[in-house]
Amino acid sequence: MAKPRRGDTIELDIADLAFGGEAVGRVDGYVVFVRGGVPGDRLRVRVVEARSRFGRAVLEAVLTPSPDRVEAPCPYFGACGGCRLQHVAYPAQLAFKAKQVRDCLERLGGLGPFELRPILAAPAPYGYRNKMEFTIAPGAVVGLHQADRYDVVLDIERCLLQSETMNALLDELRREVRAPGLTVYDPATEAGLLRFVALRAARGTGEAMVNVVASAPAVEALAPVAARLRARVPATASVVLTVNAKKAAVAVGSEEHLLGGRDHIRETLGGLTFQVSAGSFFQTNPAQAERLFALVEEACALDGSETVLDLFSGTGAISLLLARRCRRVYGIEVAAPAVADAVRNARANGVENCTFLAGEVRHVLPALVREGVRADVVVADPPRAGFHPKALGALAQLAPPRLVYVSCNPATLARDLGDLVARGYRVEWVQPVDMFPQTPHIEAVARLTRGA
């Protein structure tokens, strides 16, 4: 059969899932990607893109369903850009993610033999998220972006990934947006007030936060909204206004105003209490976060005498948990609100052997090395981009005997582990953890040691 052309309708057997969740099929060796397929499916698809080495197609019909195909429970599935794997049975999702980690480490990282531990499944494949960001769009729409269309926002009445408290707040917020008196920001004209809303709910305490992102510091106009939200959803402990007056369509801003309650909510993990403010990062799936942190503790193998560096330390969760088992912890974090939260969290939990340093790891870590700081163990939980080369070089110069790498991106994990192995480290084991069911995202914890 000749290579398919744009507009052709073909039948396709799905053999695998690619990074990002697209299904993969082949026509006489020619690779075709199609969203919505499941390995084991036979599909009828229409080719919409035909490049020299691969093509893309849209699903027209499932001719023979895979044994791993299930009915997606969300009415927005397929249109919404959030979840991409709801149509895949959960055990098959786990197998795909474990394979993704292994493939990346072997192909991209060029790693030799290492132990890939069985993936840790999430106890709750739905309702696990403690933070969601929704766009407020013209027409009083409060929702999520359509798949591959950042200019189109779907009105989402209920998201299956977030808690019922957050869904209740989403419903109340939509009522406020549709009531007279408030305007919605229009990116085309750059006029209007309301832009985004970020919802948080703490699993351990039940407290919830609403962070309204607006184009101006309209405290007087939004304070009554905050009061009504707190009255209707009693779990609401914090309502915050974040001002983003710039054109960039992001749910962060240059200033923050308290509209009601406290400027933070409290969460509990591993027997500790954490204060989480609007601008701070905190693990999105707290149930799996506790298991991930237990893995980190195991990998650190602390006896109480060690100095630990916690790179990309966020609000200090890992730092404070490890502080109970070692002599001293230094946490490095670029986000100033997260550092402030970490300091408050240490104080609130009576932890006195943690020092938190604000700044980029690529700048702070080399400075610590120059000052003669030594570490017995380093824990790193970098963003999706992984380590900056300068930071990785400084880490190799520091040369801690044990290194624990927490990753949310198998590709950059593979790249960084390959670099560290070339610099004298050995990967002992890697443990995938499913923090984000129904999505292609996967976390992994890797333990490395120096020398043979």
KOLFI-794119 format. One record per residue (C-alpha): residue in three letters; y, z, x. Coordinates in Angstrom, 3 decimals, padded with zeros to 6 digits. Layout:
+------+----------+----------+----------+
! lonu !        v !        w !        u !
+------+----------+----------+----------+
!  ALA !        Y !        Z !        X !
...
+------+----------+----------+----------+
//
This chain:
+------+----------+----------+----------+
! lonu !        v !        w !        u !
+------+----------+----------+----------+
!  MET !  000.000 !  000.000 !  000.000 !
!  ALA !  003.486 ! -000.885 !  001.305 !
!  LYS !  006.031 !  001.805 !  001.967 !
!  PRO !  007.583 !  002.872 ! -001.359 !
!  ARG !  011.078 !  001.638 ! -002.093 !
!  ARG !  013.906 !  003.330 ! -003.931 !
!  GLY !  013.281 !  003.102 ! -007.674 !
!  ASP !  009.481 !  002.727 ! -007.352 !
!  THR !  007.261 !  004.851 ! -009.588 !
!  ILE !  004.138 !  006.018 ! -007.764 !
!  GLU !  001.292 !  008.486 ! -008.073 !
!  LEU !  001.253 !  011.216 ! -005.447 !
!  ASP ! -001.265 !  013.874 ! -004.394 !
!  ILE !  000.476 !  017.046 ! -003.181 !
!  ALA ! -001.009 !  018.493 ! -000.016 !
!  ASP !  001.481 !  021.136 !  001.106 !
!  LEU !  004.865 !  022.803 !  000.664 !
!  ALA !  007.650 !  022.208 !  003.159 !
!  PHE !  010.269 !  024.699 !  004.335 !
!  GLY !  012.605 !  025.210 !  001.399 !
!  GLY !  009.814 !  024.866 ! -001.164 !
!  GLU !  009.677 !  021.084 ! -001.591 !
!  ALA !  006.197 !  019.667 ! -002.205 !
!  VAL !  004.779 !  017.204 !  000.315 !
!  GLY !  002.634 !  014.174 ! -000.442 !
!  ARG !  001.715 !  011.040 !  001.526 !
!  VAL !  001.341 !  007.379 !  000.675 !
!  ASP ! -000.663 !  005.664 !  003.451 !
!  GLY !  000.770 !  008.219 !  005.891 !
!  TYR !  004.349 !  007.895 !  004.610 !
!  VAL !  005.707 !  011.341 !  003.713 !
!  VAL !  007.288 !  011.864 !  000.306 !
!  PHE !  009.060 !  015.121 ! -000.651 !
!  VAL !  009.328 !  016.112 ! -004.312 !
!  ARG !  010.681 !  019.289 ! -005.861 !
!  GLY !  008.501 !  020.964 ! -008.486 !
!  GLY !  005.123 !  020.025 ! -007.063 !
!  VAL !  002.293 !  022.417 ! -006.159 !
!  PRO ! -000.413 !  021.781 ! -003.539 !
!  GLY ! -003.368 !  020.377 ! -005.463 !
!  ASP ! -001.222 !  018.539 ! -008.036 !
!  ARG ! -001.468 !  014.834 ! -008.759 !
!  LEU !  001.975 !  013.691 ! -009.906 !
!  ARG !  003.769 !  010.636 ! -011.146 !
!  VAL !  007.107 !  010.493 ! -009.322 !
!  ARG !  010.071 !  008.141 ! -009.001 !
!  VAL !  011.372 !  007.460 ! -005.490 !
!  VAL !  015.105 !  008.161 ! -005.182 !
!  GLU !  015.442 !  007.998 ! -001.389 !
!  ALA !  013.416 !  005.885 !  001.069 !
!  ARG !  014.201 !  006.426 !  004.727 !
!  SER !  012.252 !  005.022 !  007.654 !
!  ARG !  010.114 !  008.126 !  008.214 !
!  PHE !  010.146 !  009.874 !  004.837 !
!  GLY !  011.253 !  009.575 !  001.246 !
!  ARG !  012.259 !  011.809 ! -001.631 !
!  ALA !  011.201 !  011.526 ! -005.237 !
!  VAL !  011.772 !  013.230 ! -008.575 !
!  LEU !  008.922 !  014.486 ! -010.706 !
!  GLU !  008.238 !  012.480 ! -013.862 !
!  ALA !  004.845 !  013.848 ! -014.953 !
!  VAL !  002.078 !  016.188 ! -013.831 !
!  LEU ! -001.055 !  014.029 ! -014.131 !
!  THR ! -003.526 !  016.618 ! -012.841 !
!  PRO ! -002.237 !  020.181 ! -012.391 !
!  SER ! -003.151 !  022.269 ! -009.375 !
!  PRO ! -005.214 !  025.433 ! -009.986 !
!  ASP ! -002.223 !  027.246 ! -008.469 !
!  ARG !  000.299 !  025.835 ! -010.970 !
!  VAL !  001.659 !  028.348 ! -013.518 !
!  GLU !  004.253 !  028.206 ! -016.278 !
!  ALA !  007.631 !  029.363 ! -014.965 !
!  PRO !  008.845 !  032.268 ! -017.157 !
!  CYS !  012.567 !  031.589 ! -016.618 !
!  PRO !  014.255 !  029.122 ! -019.009 !
!  TYR !  016.629 !  028.063 ! -016.224 !
!  PHE !  013.884 !  027.235 ! -013.724 !
!  GLY !  014.275 !  023.784 ! -012.242 !
!  ALA !  017.951 !  023.511 ! -013.145 !
!  CYS !  019.058 !  026.722 ! -011.392 !
!  GLY !  019.214 !  026.617 ! -007.623 !
!  GLY !  018.045 !  030.226 ! -007.217 !
!  CYS !  014.251 !  030.362 ! -007.596 !
!  ARG !  012.140 !  027.451 ! -006.417 !
!  LEU !  008.591 !  028.785 ! -006.590 !
!  GLN !  008.209 !  030.258 ! -010.087 !
!  HIS !  005.768 !  027.432 ! -010.918 !
!  VAL !  003.467 !  028.513 ! -008.057 !
!  ALA !  000.973 !  031.344 ! -008.625 !
!  TYR !  001.980 !  034.390 ! -006.605 !
!  PRO ! -001.120 !  034.455 ! -004.315 !
!  ALA ! -000.418 !  030.819 ! -003.439 !
!  GLN !  003.225 !  031.667 ! -002.692 !
!  LEU !  002.024 !  034.311 ! -000.247 !
!  ALA ! -000.393 !  031.895 !  001.449 !
!  PHE !  002.399 !  029.307 !  001.814 !
!  LYS !  004.754 !  031.842 !  003.383 !
!  ALA !  002.162 !  033.167 !  005.830 !
!  LYS !  001.393 !  029.583 !  006.864 !
!  GLN !  005.108 !  028.910 !  007.287 !
!  VAL !  005.417 !  031.813 !  009.741 !
!  ARG !  002.347 !  030.748 !  011.730 !
!  ASP !  003.391 !  027.070 !  011.852 !
!  CYS !  006.883 !  027.938 !  013.086 !
!  LEU !  005.691 !  030.319 !  015.776 !
!  GLU !  003.041 !  027.923 !  017.057 !
!  ARG !  004.948 !  024.625 !  016.793 !
!  LEU !  008.575 !  025.636 !  017.369 !
!  GLY !  008.033 !  028.722 !  019.510 !
!  GLY !  005.097 !  027.389 !  021.512 !
!  LEU !  003.586 !  030.870 !  021.466 !
!  GLY !  000.162 !  031.532 !  022.892 !
!  PRO ! -002.359 !  033.819 !  021.208 !
!  PHE ! -000.874 !  036.536 !  019.031 !
!  GLU ! -002.001 !  038.558 !  016.030 !
!  LEU ! -000.614 !  037.343 !  012.712 !
!  ARG ! -001.168 !  040.217 !  010.335 !
!  PRO ! -001.881 !  039.602 !  006.621 !
!  ILE !  001.300 !  039.134 !  004.615 !
!  LEU !  002.565 !  042.161 !  002.662 !
!  ALA !  002.849 !  041.199 ! -001.013 !
!  ALA !  005.692 !  042.580 ! -003.118 !
!  PRO !  004.584 !  045.166 ! -005.706 !
!  ALA !  007.046 !  043.642 ! -008.212 !
!  PRO !  007.370 !  039.814 ! -008.071 !
!  TYR !  010.216 !  039.999 ! -010.628 !
!  GLY !  013.087 !  042.451 ! -011.214 !
!  TYR !  013.220 !  043.416 ! -007.548 !
!  ARG !  016.747 !  042.412 ! -006.510 !
!  ASN !  019.406 !  045.128 ! -006.236 !
!  LYS !  022.265 !  042.676 ! -005.646 !
!  MET !  023.238 !  039.360 ! -007.262 !
!  GLU !  026.384 !  037.236 ! -007.059 !
!  PHE !  027.472 !  035.160 ! -010.047 !
!  THR !  030.194 !  032.525 ! -010.216 !
!  ILE !  032.801 !  032.709 ! -012.993 !
!  ALA !  033.717 !  029.138 ! -013.924 !
!  PRO !  036.075 !  027.417 ! -016.379 !
!  GLY !  034.784 !  027.561 ! -019.932 !
!  ALA !  034.027 !  031.301 ! -019.543 !
!  VAL !  030.776 !  030.506 ! -017.758 !
!  VAL !  029.198 !  033.346 ! -015.757 !
!  GLY !  026.214 !  032.106 ! -013.857 !
!  LEU !  024.517 !  030.483 ! -010.898 !
!  HIS !  024.917 !  027.072 ! -009.356 !
!  GLN !  022.779 !  024.172 ! -010.430 !
!  ALA !  020.212 !  023.073 ! -007.849 !
!  ASP !  021.905 !  020.875 ! -005.233 !
!  ARG !  025.164 !  020.838 ! -007.218 !
!  TYR !  027.685 !  023.399 ! -006.028 !
!  ASP !  030.247 !  021.971 ! -008.455 !
!  VAL !  028.109 !  022.757 ! -011.525 !
!  VAL !  027.584 !  026.354 ! -012.722 !
!  LEU !  024.862 !  027.211 ! -015.250 !
!  ASP !  025.659 !  029.952 ! -017.753 !
!  ILE !  022.934 !  032.524 ! -017.059 !
!  GLU !  022.395 !  035.056 ! -019.828 !
!  ARG !  019.617 !  036.928 ! -018.013 !
!  CYS !  018.177 !  036.648 ! -014.498 !
!  LEU !  014.548 !  037.683 ! -014.101 !
!  LEU !  015.012 !  038.647 ! -010.458 !
!  GLN !  017.515 !  041.439 ! -011.079 !
!  SER !  017.160 !  044.817 ! -012.776 !
!  GLU !  017.731 !  045.428 ! -016.475 !
!  THR !  020.839 !  047.460 ! -015.652 !
!  MET !  022.301 !  044.456 ! -013.858 !
!  ASN !  021.395 !  042.168 ! -016.758 !
!  ALA !  023.164 !  044.551 ! -019.131 !
!  LEU !  026.262 !  044.448 ! -016.920 !
!  LEU !  026.063 !  040.656 ! -016.758 !
!  ASP !  026.056 !  040.512 ! -020.554 !
!  GLU !  029.029 !  042.869 ! -020.848 !
!  LEU !  030.959 !  041.001 ! -018.185 !
!  ARG !  030.486 !  037.725 ! -020.035 !
!  ARG !  032.006 !  039.333 ! -023.138 !
!  GLU !  035.034 !  040.394 ! -021.117 !
!  VAL !  035.468 !  036.950 ! -019.585 !
!  ARG !  035.392 !  035.350 ! -023.040 !
!  ALA !  037.842 !  037.814 ! -024.571 !
!  PRO !  041.535 !  036.877 ! -024.743 !
!  GLY !  043.846 !  038.000 ! -021.965 !
!  LEU !  041.984 !  037.047 ! -018.781 !
!  THR !  042.027 !  033.667 ! -017.056 !
!  VAL !  039.284 !  031.995 ! -015.024 !
!  TYR !  039.983 !  030.416 ! -011.652 !
!  ASP !  039.807 !  026.625 ! -011.599 !
!  PRO !  039.006 !  025.223 ! -008.107 !
!  ALA !  040.630 !  021.906 ! -009.033 !
!  THR !  044.037 !  023.403 ! -009.827 !
!  GLU !  043.667 !  026.670 ! -007.851 !
!  ALA !  045.025 !  028.493 ! -010.922 !
!  GLY !  043.445 !  031.400 ! -012.787 !
!  LEU !  042.260 !  034.910 ! -011.924 !
!  LEU !  038.493 !  035.537 ! -012.142 !
!  ARG !  036.279 !  033.879 ! -009.501 !
!  PHE !  033.017 !  035.773 ! -008.934 !
!  VAL !  031.219 !  038.967 ! -009.811 !
!  ALA !  028.727 !  040.753 ! -007.572 !
!  LEU !  026.390 !  043.266 ! -009.223 !
!  ARG !  024.446 !  046.002 ! -007.456 !
!  ALA !  021.996 !  048.599 ! -008.781 !
!  ALA !  020.334 !  051.303 ! -006.694 !
!  ARG !  016.635 !  051.792 ! -007.370 !
!  GLY !  016.524 !  055.358 ! -006.057 !
!  THR !  019.537 !  056.787 ! -007.901 !
!  GLY !  020.035 !  054.355 ! -010.793 !
!  GLU !  023.707 !  053.910 ! -009.918 !
!  ALA !  025.285 !  050.482 ! -010.422 !
!  MET !  028.327 !  048.693 ! -008.989 !
!  VAL !  030.439 !  045.832 ! -010.312 !
!  ASN !  032.535 !  043.961 ! -007.754 !
!  VAL !  034.952 !  041.554 ! -009.434 !
!  VAL !  036.285 !  038.899 ! -007.067 !
!  ALA !  039.678 !  037.580 ! -008.209 !
!  SER !  042.466 !  035.421 ! -006.852 !
!  ALA !  045.116 !  038.184 ! -007.100 !
!  PRO !  045.315 !  042.017 ! -007.028 !
!  ALA !  045.537 !  042.264 ! -010.823 !
!  VAL !  044.644 !  045.955 ! -010.999 !
!  GLU !  046.496 !  046.661 ! -014.255 !
!  ALA !  044.826 !  043.752 ! -016.056 !
!  LEU !  041.323 !  044.613 ! -014.827 !
!  ALA !  041.377 !  048.431 ! -015.049 !
!  PRO !  040.693 !  048.370 ! -018.837 !
!  VAL !  037.766 !  046.012 ! -018.200 !
!  ALA !  036.354 !  048.514 ! -015.722 !
!  ALA !  036.730 !  051.337 ! -018.229 !
!  ARG !  034.880 !  049.378 ! -020.932 !
!  LEU !  032.074 !  048.413 ! -018.565 !
!  ARG !  031.568 !  052.038 ! -017.530 !
!  ALA !  031.559 !  053.163 ! -021.163 !
!  ARG !  029.046 !  050.536 ! -022.296 !
!  VAL !  026.727 !  050.760 ! -019.251 !
!  PRO !  026.737 !  054.446 ! -018.225 !
!  ALA !  024.898 !  053.729 ! -014.948 !
!  THR !  028.064 !  052.025 ! -013.652 !
!  ALA !  029.285 !  054.374 ! -010.923 !
!  SER !  031.682 !  051.940 ! -009.232 !
!  VAL !  033.915 !  049.054 ! -010.292 !
!  VAL !  035.776 !  047.354 ! -007.458 !
!  LEU !  038.235 !  044.467 ! -007.277 !
!  THR !  038.006 !  042.215 ! -004.218 !
!  VAL !  040.880 !  039.783 ! -003.716 !
!  ASN !  040.151 !  036.280 ! -002.456 !
!  ALA !  043.402 !  034.323 ! -002.661 !
!  LYS !  042.149 !  031.568 ! -000.371 !
!  LYS !  040.632 !  028.251 ! -001.371 !
!  ALA !  037.227 !  029.059 !  000.108 !
!  ALA !  034.708 !  029.598 ! -002.695 !
!  VAL !  033.152 !  032.810 ! -001.381 !
!  ALA !  032.640 !  036.209 ! -002.983 !
!  VAL !  034.431 !  038.096 ! -000.205 !
!  GLY !  038.101 !  038.779 !  000.286 !
!  SER !  040.934 !  040.208 !  002.303 !
!  GLU !  041.582 !  043.391 !  000.329 !
!  GLU !  039.790 !  045.754 ! -002.009 !
!  HIS !  041.008 !  047.916 ! -004.919 !
!  LEU !  039.084 !  050.599 ! -006.788 !
!  LEU !  039.161 !  049.987 ! -010.547 !
!  GLY !  036.911 !  052.820 ! -011.683 !
!  GLY !  034.492 !  055.455 ! -010.394 !
!  ARG !  033.714 !  055.661 ! -006.670 !
!  ASP !  034.187 !  052.985 ! -004.012 !
!  HIS !  030.437 !  053.035 ! -003.313 !
!  ILE !  027.051 !  053.695 ! -004.880 !
!  ARG !  024.242 !  055.784 ! -003.425 !
!  GLU !  020.746 !  054.541 ! -002.660 !
!  THR !  017.726 !  056.413 ! -001.313 !
!  LEU !  015.204 !  055.028 !  001.145 !
!  GLY !  012.630 !  056.831 !  003.226 !
!  GLY !  013.923 !  060.243 !  002.205 !
!  LEU !  017.500 !  059.459 !  003.250 !
!  THR !  020.574 !  058.784 !  001.108 !
!  PHE !  022.797 !  055.778 !  001.830 !
!  GLN !  026.305 !  055.001 !  000.657 !
!  VAL !  026.700 !  051.281 ! -000.034 !
!  SER !  030.174 !  049.804 ! -000.538 !
!  ALA !  031.129 !  046.421 ! -001.959 !
!  GLY !  031.431 !  044.701 !  001.401 !
!  SER !  028.318 !  046.145 !  003.001 !
!  PHE !  024.931 !  044.578 !  003.596 !
!  PHE !  021.942 !  046.505 !  002.270 !
!  GLN !  018.351 !  045.372 !  001.910 !
!  THR !  018.079 !  043.383 ! -001.341 !
!  ASN !  014.544 !  044.477 ! -002.220 !
!  PRO !  014.420 !  048.259 ! -001.700 !
!  ALA !  010.714 !  048.654 ! -002.517 !
!  GLN !  009.731 !  046.167 !  000.182 !
!  ALA !  012.469 !  047.459 !  002.485 !
!  GLU !  010.735 !  050.844 !  002.665 !
!  ARG !  007.519 !  049.115 !  003.722 !
!  LEU !  009.383 !  046.953 !  006.229 !
!  PHE !  011.088 !  050.004 !  007.739 !
!  ALA !  007.706 !  051.752 !  008.024 !
!  LEU !  006.472 !  048.720 !  009.976 !
!  VAL !  009.492 !  048.964 !  012.284 !
!  GLU !  008.751 !  052.654 !  012.905 !
!  GLU !  005.136 !  051.820 !  013.696 !
!  ALA !  006.166 !  049.039 !  016.075 !
!  CYS !  008.643 !  051.287 !  017.907 !
!  ALA !  005.876 !  053.820 !  018.697 !
!  LEU !  008.383 !  056.615 !  019.350 !
!  ASP !  007.482 !  059.964 !  020.905 !
!  GLY !  010.911 !  061.629 !  020.610 !
!  SER !  012.234 !  060.986 !  024.112 !
!  GLU !  013.560 !  057.441 !  023.672 !
!  THR !  016.974 !  055.859 !  023.507 !
!  VAL !  016.958 !  053.117 !  020.871 !
!  LEU !  019.385 !  050.246 !  020.347 !
!  ASP !  019.604 !  048.925 !  016.781 !
!  LEU !  021.214 !  045.467 !  016.880 !
!  PHE !  022.813 !  044.093 !  013.694 !
!  SER !  022.518 !  047.582 !  012.236 !
!  GLY !  024.259 !  047.032 !  008.881 !
!  THR !  024.816 !  050.269 !  006.967 !
!  GLY !  022.532 !  052.108 !  009.377 !
!  ALA !  019.278 !  052.248 !  007.439 !
!  ILE !  016.968 !  051.526 !  010.384 !
!  SER !  019.115 !  053.553 !  012.802 !
!  LEU !  018.999 !  056.682 !  010.662 !
!  LEU !  015.301 !  056.392 !  009.908 !
!  LEU !  014.480 !  056.049 !  013.617 !
!  ALA !  016.896 !  058.832 !  014.620 !
!  ARG !  014.444 !  061.393 !  013.236 !
!  ARG !  011.866 !  060.261 !  015.814 !
!  CYS !  013.864 !  059.630 !  019.002 !
!  ARG !  016.498 !  061.164 !  021.289 !
!  ARG !  019.445 !  058.826 !  020.511 !
!  VAL !  020.235 !  055.631 !  018.613 !
!  TYR !  023.085 !  053.197 !  019.184 !
!  GLY !  023.761 !  050.802 !  016.301 !
!  ILE !  025.810 !  047.611 !  016.753 !
!  GLU !  027.256 !  045.830 !  013.711 !
!  VAL !  030.046 !  043.272 !  013.281 !
!  ALA !  031.050 !  044.116 !  009.684 !
!  ALA !  033.602 !  046.952 !  009.731 !
!  PRO !  032.820 !  048.157 !  006.154 !
!  ALA !  029.130 !  048.422 !  007.065 !
!  VAL !  029.952 !  050.438 !  010.198 !
!  ALA !  032.101 !  052.787 !  008.114 !
!  ASP !  029.208 !  053.182 !  005.667 !
!  ALA !  026.792 !  053.835 !  008.535 !
!  VAL !  029.016 !  056.611 !  009.906 !
!  ARG !  029.297 !  058.153 !  006.432 !
!  ASN !  025.558 !  057.820 !  005.913 !
!  ALA !  024.825 !  059.613 !  009.187 !
!  ARG !  027.178 !  062.424 !  008.229 !
!  ALA !  025.774 !  062.718 !  004.694 !
!  ASN !  022.212 !  062.985 !  006.008 !
!  GLY !  023.046 !  065.422 !  008.801 !
!  VAL !  022.081 !  062.933 !  011.523 !
!  GLU !  023.975 !  063.676 !  014.730 !
!  ASN !  022.177 !  061.516 !  017.309 !
!  CYS !  023.447 !  058.115 !  016.061 !
!  THR !  026.445 !  056.246 !  017.474 !
!  PHE !  027.653 !  053.127 !  015.658 !
!  LEU !  029.664 !  050.481 !  017.486 !
!  ALA !  031.701 !  047.792 !  015.733 !
!  GLY !  031.671 !  044.268 !  017.119 !
!  GLU !  029.570 !  041.174 !  017.663 !
!  VAL !  026.284 !  041.848 !  019.423 !
!  ARG !  027.004 !  039.043 !  021.922 !
!  HIS !  030.109 !  040.964 !  023.072 !
!  VAL !  029.088 !  044.616 !  022.658 !
!  LEU !  025.596 !  044.365 !  024.165 !
!  PRO !  026.704 !  042.850 !  027.506 !
!  ALA !  029.411 !  045.538 !  027.732 !
!  LEU !  026.795 !  048.260 !  027.250 !
!  VAL !  024.618 !  046.673 !  029.944 !
!  ARG !  027.590 !  046.622 !  032.344 !
!  GLU !  028.242 !  050.291 !  031.579 !
!  GLY !  024.695 !  051.127 !  032.617 !
!  VAL !  023.279 !  051.918 !  029.168 !
!  ARG !  019.492 !  051.711 !  029.137 !
!  ALA !  017.185 !  051.481 !  026.144 !
!  ASP !  013.499 !  052.273 !  025.816 !
!  VAL !  013.249 !  050.362 !  022.545 !
!  VAL !  015.459 !  047.696 !  020.939 !
!  VAL !  015.289 !  046.845 !  017.255 !
!  ALA !  017.022 !  043.634 !  016.156 !
!  ASP !  017.580 !  042.362 !  012.616 !
!  PRO !  019.834 !  039.323 !  013.121 !
!  PRO !  021.189 !  036.976 !  010.429 !
!  ARG !  019.428 !  033.685 !  009.610 !
!  ALA !  020.955 !  031.977 !  012.648 !
!  GLY !  019.110 !  034.400 !  014.937 !
!  PHE !  020.477 !  035.515 !  018.302 !
!  HIS !  023.511 !  033.993 !  019.957 !
!  PRO !  022.392 !  032.767 !  023.435 !
!  LYS !  024.714 !  035.256 !  025.160 !
!  ALA !  023.278 !  038.129 !  023.140 !
!  LEU !  019.723 !  037.051 !  023.927 !
!  GLY !  020.608 !  036.806 !  027.614 !
!  ALA !  022.061 !  040.319 !  027.579 !
!  LEU !  018.957 !  041.603 !  025.787 !
!  ALA !  016.733 !  040.072 !  028.457 !
!  GLN !  018.941 !  041.666 !  031.142 !
!  LEU !  018.640 !  045.038 !  029.405 !
!  ALA !  014.855 !  044.496 !  029.521 !
!  PRO !  013.656 !  047.245 !  027.156 !
!  PRO !  009.908 !  047.928 !  027.451 !
!  ARG !  009.483 !  047.485 !  023.683 !
!  LEU !  011.308 !  045.111 !  021.353 !
!  VAL !  011.000 !  044.939 !  017.560 !
!  TYR !  012.443 !  041.800 !  015.971 !
!  VAL !  013.028 !  041.690 !  012.203 !
!  SER !  013.653 !  038.133 !  011.010 !
!  CYS !  014.585 !  036.396 !  007.756 !
!  ASN !  014.129 !  032.904 !  009.219 !
!  PRO !  010.802 !  031.870 !  010.830 !
!  ALA !  012.432 !  028.929 !  012.618 !
!  THR !  014.997 !  031.004 !  014.525 !
!  LEU !  012.414 !  033.754 !  015.031 !
!  ALA !  010.162 !  031.188 !  016.718 !
!  ARG !  013.013 !  029.917 !  018.883 !
!  ASP !  014.047 !  033.407 !  020.011 !
!  LEU !  010.487 !  034.644 !  020.584 !
!  GLY !  009.756 !  031.549 !  022.676 !
!  ASP !  012.815 !  032.352 !  024.791 !
!  LEU !  011.838 !  036.009 !  025.162 !
!  VAL !  008.282 !  035.104 !  026.164 !
!  ALA !  009.712 !  032.813 !  028.846 !
!  ARG !  011.709 !  035.831 !  030.071 !
!  GLY !  008.664 !  038.067 !  030.507 !
!  TYR !  007.842 !  039.415 !  027.033 !
!  ARG !  004.524 !  039.236 !  025.214 !
!  VAL !  004.246 !  038.979 !  021.419 !
!  GLU !  001.661 !  041.552 !  020.332 !
!  TRP !  001.744 !  041.006 !  016.585 !
!  VAL !  003.779 !  039.492 !  013.790 !
!  GLN !  003.738 !  040.880 !  010.235 !
!  PRO !  005.120 !  038.682 !  007.405 !
!  VAL !  006.683 !  040.651 !  004.533 !
!  ASP !  007.448 !  039.015 !  001.172 !
!  MET !  010.892 !  040.391 !  000.402 !
!  PHE !  011.881 !  037.550 ! -001.950 !
!  PRO !  009.137 !  036.483 ! -004.389 !
!  GLN !  009.729 !  033.230 ! -006.333 !
!  THR !  011.820 !  031.865 ! -003.445 !
!  PRO !  010.789 !  030.168 ! -000.182 !
!  HIS !  012.400 !  032.927 !  001.904 !
!  ILE !  010.180 !  035.136 !  004.059 !
!  GLU !  010.792 !  038.093 !  006.374 !
!  ALA !  008.679 !  038.978 !  009.380 !
!  VAL !  008.471 !  041.837 !  011.868 !
!  ALA !  007.418 !  041.051 !  015.448 !
!  ARG !  006.475 !  043.576 !  018.133 !
!  LEU !  007.011 !  042.526 !  021.740 !
!  THR !  006.331 !  044.323 !  025.010 !
!  ARG !  007.298 !  043.480 !  028.575 !
!  GLY !  004.790 !  042.423 !  031.173 !
!  ALA !  001.129 !  041.635 !  030.886 !
+------+----------+----------+----------+
//
